[in-house]
Amino acid sequence: MIQSSALNADADETPLLTLQDVRAAAERIGGAVVRTPTLRSQTLSEITGANIWLKFENHQFTAAYKERGALNALLLMDQEQRERGVIAASAGNHSQGLSYHGTRLGVPVTIVMPRTTPHVKIMQTERVGGNVLLEGENYDQAYAHARKLEKELGLTFVHPFDDPAVAAGQGTVALEMLEDVPELEVLAIPVGGGGLATGMGTAARAIKPEIGLIGVEAELFPSMYNRLKGTTLPCGGDTLAEGIAVFEPGEYTSRTLDTLLDDFVLVDEAALETALALLLQIEKTVVEGAGAAGLAAVMNNREIFAGRNVGIVLSGGNIDTRLLANVLLRDLARQGRLARLRIFLQDRPGSLYRAMHEFNAHNVNIIEISHQRIFTTLPAKGLVTDIECEARDRAQLDALITALRSKGYMVSQVELD
């Protein structure tokens, strides 16, 4: 049986996870976490050319799969450890899962977060019972402080991913998927530190040895990809998939995944945004960036998944509403349904009116207009007009642009970065 303290041993000495460990975790946490559905998406299957099955882990109470591993680790502790309490460093879903189940079991939970953590994440963790301490300007500094308090206060540290007990709990996701859909042929699994992929990969490979296991990482944070493939791609940046944005993957999980994964793919920010928007528009379900990684991988690597029964984990749904709105609007812009057109006009009466006539003729809705006369390189009698507009689709927008140019207007479309 896995012991929660196994992480204290050297990673090379920690036994690899087994199906028995994952099955034991499933028995342990059964009834205390949501057995989320695995459902086929007809529309996404048609779009991708694969047979898509979605595992809705965003339906957990704290809206993420992290509850599974956190609870399993708590239940493996002895009474003295539980009475003393646990500690973790996290500004994400691990903090909420550990706080929720720790409070439910009467275990004091301390979470160390960087001072830069958004207030909403602090509130969400405190709301489910966690005691939040702010320390350091980044995760590494918060982590160091948590390990310091672990020793000083005699607390038990619960790592968000590099712990066999945590990974075993996460592996129960795969158990449920294969129980519900035995015909799954390949799993696309988000990878950050590697806990989810380690648990799911161990269980899936033991149950179905021929199953394909594809790790998915954000292109801006290819830390595990670098570790396993021997590459030196740069790591860092503002990724939508912050839940899998890890500079240093786990030692234990790296060793395990090196023997499990069949392939590893990276997804860029545009693919993550498109996948997130599709899941909301088609499946009417909200996911965070990391939760959209599996679908993004399938859409960007169709040759790997085409014609196969593909299992995708919607690993979490904790996304800021303002960020979600921004992603959806950007997706409309990529589709050509929203656009900002820059039109160069002469500064004389009626010039804007005549341009507006073309918008009316093509039934394109104008949302916002801004004039610029001063800060421009045009002659003094010229002006730049930016018009934000809404079209039915890209074809309708292109027809408008063509008509404007045929009337002598200089028109350009302001592109997304």
Secondary structure as the mmCIF struct_conf table of DSSP 4:
data_model
#
loop_
_struct_conf.conf_type_id
_struct_conf.id
_struct_conf.beg_label_comp_id
_struct_conf.beg_label_asym_id
_struct_conf.beg_label_seq_id
_struct_conf.end_label_comp_id
_struct_conf.end_label_asym_id
_struct_conf.end_label_seq_id
HELX_RH_3T_P HELX_RH_3T_P1 SER A 4 ASN A 8
BEND BEND1 ALA A 9 ALA A 9
HELX_RH_3T_P HELX_RH_3T_P2 ALA A 11 GLU A 13
BEND BEND2 THR A 14 THR A 14
HELX_LH_PP_P HELX_LH_PP_P1 PRO A 15 LEU A 17
HELX_RH_AL_P HELX_RH_AL_P1 LEU A 19 ILE A 29
TURN_TY1_P TURN_TY1_P1 GLY A 30 ALA A 32
BEND BEND3 VAL A 33 VAL A 33
STRN STRN1 THR A 38 ARG A 40
HELX_RH_AL_P HELX_RH_AL_P2 GLN A 42 THR A 48
BEND BEND4 GLY A 49 ALA A 50
STRN STRN2 ASN A 51 LYS A 55
HELX_RH_3T_P HELX_RH_3T_P3 GLU A 57 HIS A 59
BEND BEND5 GLN A 60 GLN A 60
TURN_TY1_P TURN_TY1_P2 PHE A 61 THR A 62
BEND BEND6 ALA A 63 ALA A 63
STRN STRN3 ALA A 64 ALA A 64
TURN_TY1_P TURN_TY1_P3 TYR A 65 TYR A 65
HELX_RH_AL_P HELX_RH_AL_P3 LYS A 66 LEU A 75
TURN_TY1_P TURN_TY1_P4 LEU A 76 LEU A 76
BEND BEND7 MET A 77 MET A 77
HELX_RH_AL_P HELX_RH_AL_P4 GLN A 79 ARG A 84
STRN STRN4 VAL A 86 ALA A 89
BEND BEND8 ALA A 91 GLY A 92
HELX_RH_AL_P HELX_RH_AL_P5 ASN A 93 LEU A 105
TURN_TY1_P TURN_TY1_P5 GLY A 106 GLY A 106
STRN STRN5 VAL A 109 MET A 113
TURN_TY1_P TURN_TY1_P6 ARG A 115 THR A 116
BEND BEND9 THR A 117 THR A 117
HELX_RH_AL_P HELX_RH_AL_P6 HIS A 119 ARG A 127
TURN_TY1_P TURN_TY1_P7 VAL A 128 GLY A 129
STRN STRN6 ASN A 131 LEU A 134
BEND BEND10 GLY A 136 ASN A 138
HELX_RH_AL_P HELX_RH_AL_P7 TYR A 139 LEU A 153
TURN_TY1_P TURN_TY1_P8 GLY A 154 GLY A 154
HELX_LH_PP_P HELX_LH_PP_P2 LEU A 155 LEU A 155
STRN STRN7 THR A 156 PHE A 157
BEND BEND11 PRO A 160 ASP A 162
HELX_RH_AL_P HELX_RH_AL_P8 PRO A 164 ASP A 180
TURN_TY1_P TURN_TY1_P9 PRO A 182 GLU A 183
STRN STRN8 VAL A 186 PRO A 190
BEND BEND12 GLY A 192 GLY A 194
HELX_RH_AL_P HELX_RH_AL_P9 GLY A 195 ILE A 207
TURN_TY1_P TURN_TY1_P10 PRO A 209 GLU A 210
STRN STRN9 GLY A 212 ALA A 218
TURN_TY1_P TURN_TY1_P11 GLU A 219 LEU A 220
HELX_RH_AL_P HELX_RH_AL_P10 SER A 223 LYS A 229
TURN_TY1_P TURN_TY1_P12 GLY A 230 GLY A 230
BEND BEND13 GLY A 237 GLY A 237
BEND BEND14 LEU A 240 LEU A 240
HELX_RH_3T_P HELX_RH_3T_P4 GLU A 242 ILE A 244
BEND BEND15 PHE A 247 GLU A 248
HELX_RH_AL_P HELX_RH_AL_P11 GLU A 251 LEU A 260
BEND BEND16 ASP A 262 ASP A 262
STRN STRN10 ASP A 263 VAL A 267
HELX_RH_AL_P HELX_RH_AL_P12 GLU A 269 GLU A 283
TURN_TY1_P TURN_TY1_P13 GLY A 289 GLY A 289
HELX_RH_3T_P HELX_RH_3T_P5 ALA A 290 ALA A 292
HELX_RH_AL_P HELX_RH_AL_P13 ALA A 293 ASN A 300
HELX_RH_AL_P HELX_RH_AL_P14 ARG A 302 PHE A 305
TURN_TY1_P TURN_TY1_P14 ALA A 306 GLY A 307
BEND BEND17 ARG A 308 ARG A 308
STRN STRN11 ASN A 309 VAL A 313
STRN STRN12 GLY A 316 GLY A 316
HELX_RH_AL_P HELX_RH_AL_P15 THR A 321 ARG A 334
TURN_TY1_P TURN_TY1_P15 GLN A 335 GLY A 336
BEND BEND18 ARG A 337 ARG A 337
STRN STRN13 LEU A 338 GLN A 346
BEND BEND19 ASP A 347 ARG A 348
TURN_TY1_P TURN_TY1_P16 PRO A 349 GLY A 350
HELX_RH_AL_P HELX_RH_AL_P16 SER A 351 ALA A 361
TURN_TY1_P TURN_TY1_P17 HIS A 362 ASN A 363
HELX_LH_PP_P HELX_LH_PP_P3 VAL A 364 VAL A 364
STRN STRN14 ASN A 365 GLN A 372
BEND BEND20 ARG A 373 LEU A 378
TURN_TY1_P TURN_TY1_P18 ALA A 380 LYS A 381
STRN STRN15 GLY A 382 GLU A 390
BEND BEND21 ARG A 392 ASP A 393
HELX_RH_AL_P HELX_RH_AL_P17 ARG A 394 SER A 406
TURN_TY1_P TURN_TY1_P19 LYS A 407 GLY A 408
STRN STRN16 MET A 410 GLN A 413
#
